[in-house]
Amino acid sequence: MKRFQLPRPVVFRLMLVLTALLSVSCTGPSFHRAWRAAKSSPQADPVCGRWQGEWRSEANGHHGKLQCVVTPPAQPGEPHEFYYRATWQRILSGPYRAKHQVKPAGPDKWTLSGEQTLPAWAGGRYEYRGTLTPDTFSATYQCAIDRGTYQLRRVD
């Protein structure tokens, strides 16, 4: 008798959905608190604050809304914390934090770079590269199973 087995892509997608649902239920309200707090907190660092836009996968065409709260480093020279909340398929969303090194690249322009290691089934090592201006934030990401872009604008 032949045993029924789900195809690997289906299993992978189910794992992503489960992870997204768990992360939303565990940490979702925390992002919303950070989002509201960033609105009322004036920032001396021009990179910090609230950003909103869209992410898009070049590997599979998936896309969704993306919000980000950027906070200053704990010590000069350390990375900034980028607290993201991404949506997928319009109904699933999940927050995640990443540290990005931010460096000046000219008047009113900064570059960012960073990496983050997730479990292998979620893509493993992610690398981020991008640029920021006072009003725009453009970046790329890549890992073993995906690559894409995100475009955000400052939210006051």
N, C-alpha and C positions, 0 to 999 in steps of 0.2 A: 504494500500500500504506500502510495506517494504522500509524503508529508507536505502540508500547505506552508509556504513561507512567503512573507511579504518581500517584494523587491527592495533592494538597499536604498534607492532614492526615497521610497515611501517611508521606510523606517527612519531615515535621516530627517525628513520633514516632520514626522510625528515627534521626534525628539526635540526639534527646534520649537514646535508649538508647545510642548509640555514645559520646556525651559522658560519660554516667554510667559506662559501662564503663571508659573511658579514665581518668576521674578516680579511680575506685576503685583501679585498678591502679597509678596513679602516687602517690596521696596517702593512700590508706586507712590504712596502718599509722601514719602521722603522727597522725591523729585519735585512734586507740586509745592511743597513747603519751600524748597530751595528756589524755585521759579518765582514764587510770590515775594520771598525775601529779597531777591536780587532786584526786583522792581523798585523797592523802596530804599535800596542801599546805593548811594552815590559811589562811584568807583574812580579812584585816582589813576588806576592802571587802564589805559585805553582799550586793552584787549578784553578786560573783564566785563561781565554783564550778561544780558540775555540775548540769545540768537535763535532764529527760527527759519526753517526752510524745508529742504527735501533731500533725501539720499536716493541713489540709484545704483543698482548693481549692473555692471557691464557684462558680467558672466551669465546672468539669467534674466535680466530685464526687470526684476523685482524693484519696487520703489515704495516710498512712503514719506510721511512727514517726519521731520527731525527738529527737535528743540535741544538747546544746549545752554547751560549756565557755566560760565567760566569764572573761576575764582583765582585770586593771586597766589603765588607760591608762599609757603610757610617762611622760607628764608630766601634772600636774594640769590639768584643763580639756580635755584631749584625749579622743577617744572611747575607749570600751572595745572590746576585740576579742571578737567572738562567733564561735566556731568551731563550726559546725553539721555534723551528719551526718544526712541524711534518707534514708529508704527509700521506695521506690516499687514497687508491685506485689509487695510482700513479698520480692522477691529482688534487686532493684537498689538500690544505695545509693551515695551520693556525699557527700563532705565539701565544705564551702565556708566561707569566712571573710567576715565583714562587720563593719564598724565602726559602732557605734551610740553616739550621744550619750546619756548617762544623766544625768538631773537629778532632784533631790529634789522630791517632790510632796506631802509631808506626813510625819507620823510613820510610819516603816516602809513607805513607798511611794515609788516612783521611776517616772519616765516614760522611755521610750527612743524615739529617732527616728534614722533613717538612710536612706541611699540608696546604691545600688550600680549600676554600669552593666555590663551583660553584652552579649554580641553581640546584634544585632537578632533573629536567629532564635531566641534563648533568652529573649526578652521585653524586651530593651533595658534601660531604667532601672527598677529596682525601688525602691519606697519602703516603709519599715517604720515602724510606730507601735505602741507598746505600753505596758504597765504591769507593774511587778514589785513583789512584796511579799517578805518573807523566805522564803516558801514557794511562791509562785505566780508564773508568768510567762505573760502573755497578750499576743498581738500580732496585728496584721494586716499583710498584704503586698499589694502590687499592682504590676502592670506592664502593658504593652500587651496581653499575651495571657493573663494570669491574675490572679486576686485570691483571697485566702483568709485563713485564720487559723491560729494555732498556740497550743496550750495546753500548758504544761509545769509540772512540779513539781520542787522541789529534790530532789536525790539526795545522800545523805551517803556 
